[in-house]
Amino acid sequence: MSCDTCPFSESEAACQVQNLGCLPTPQEVMRIHRDQGKNWACHGDETRVCAGLVAACREFGLVFDRSAPLALYSRWYHDGHV
């Protein structure tokens, strides 16, 4: 299960932070995964893989490598890149 403000969540809180530009969209997270080979880290605990990403990969039949490096929210938000 993903956290309340996960980019993959449809919660009100997630929509609000995405609209403010504080979180990437699910499409951006999937692009990072596909193009950079990184797994989006849970922004609530950057030592773990985002549960929403894992679920999306399963749903769309995408290859998911748990050992891939983590793309950190703190770096994305503060530095503009992962």
C-alpha positions as CSV (number, residue, x, y, z in Angstrom):
1,M,0.0,0.0,0.0
2,S,1.3,3.5,-0.9
3,C,1.4,6.4,1.5
4,D,-1.3,9.1,1.4
5,T,0.7,11.6,-0.7
6,C,2.3,9.0,-3.0
7,P,2.5,10.2,-6.6
8,F,0.4,7.1,-7.5
9,S,-2.2,7.8,-4.9
10,E,-5.6,9.3,-5.9
11,S,-6.0,10.9,-2.5
12,E,-6.9,14.6,-2.1
13,A,-3.5,15.2,-0.4
14,A,-1.6,13.7,-3.3
15,C,-3.5,15.8,-5.8
16,Q,-2.9,18.9,-3.9
17,V,0.9,18.4,-3.6
18,Q,1.1,17.4,-7.3
19,N,-0.8,20.6,-8.3
20,L,1.7,22.6,-6.3
21,G,4.6,20.9,-8.1
22,C,5.8,19.3,-4.8
23,L,5.6,15.8,-6.2
24,P,6.2,14.3,-9.6
25,T,3.3,12.8,-11.5
26,P,3.1,9.1,-11.9
27,Q,4.1,9.6,-15.5
28,E,7.3,11.4,-14.4
29,V,8.1,8.6,-12.0
30,M,7.6,6.0,-14.6
31,R,9.8,8.0,-17.0
32,I,12.6,8.1,-14.4
33,H,12.2,4.4,-14.0
34,R,12.3,3.7,-17.7
35,D,14.9,6.2,-18.9
36,Q,17.3,6.3,-15.9
37,G,16.8,2.7,-14.6
38,K,16.1,4.1,-11.1
39,N,13.3,3.2,-8.7
40,W,11.5,6.1,-7.1
41,A,12.0,6.1,-3.4
42,C,9.1,6.5,-1.0
43,H,9.3,10.2,0.0
44,G,8.1,9.3,3.5
45,D,11.1,6.9,3.9
46,E,13.7,7.3,1.3
47,T,15.4,4.0,2.2
48,R,12.4,2.1,0.6
49,V,11.1,1.7,-2.9
50,C,7.8,3.5,-3.6
51,A,5.0,1.0,-3.2
52,G,3.0,2.9,-5.9
53,L,5.8,2.3,-8.4
54,V,6.0,-1.4,-7.6
55,A,2.2,-1.7,-8.1
56,A,2.3,0.3,-11.4
57,C,5.1,-1.9,-12.7
58,R,3.0,-5.0,-11.9
59,E,-0.1,-3.5,-13.4
60,F,1.5,-2.6,-16.7
61,G,3.8,-5.7,-16.9
62,L,7.0,-3.7,-16.6
63,V,10.3,-5.1,-15.5
64,F,11.0,-4.1,-11.9
65,D,14.5,-4.5,-10.5
66,R,14.5,-4.1,-6.7
67,S,18.2,-3.7,-6.7
68,A,18.2,-0.6,-9.0
69,P,19.4,2.6,-7.4
70,L,16.8,4.8,-5.7
71,A,15.7,8.2,-7.2
72,L,15.3,10.3,-4.1
73,Y,12.4,12.8,-3.6
74,S,14.7,15.1,-1.6
75,R,17.1,15.4,-4.5
76,W,14.3,15.7,-7.1
77,Y,12.5,18.5,-5.1
78,H,15.6,20.4,-4.0
79,D,17.9,19.9,-6.9
80,G,15.5,19.4,-9.8
81,H,16.9,16.1,-10.8
82,V,17.4,12.6,-9.5
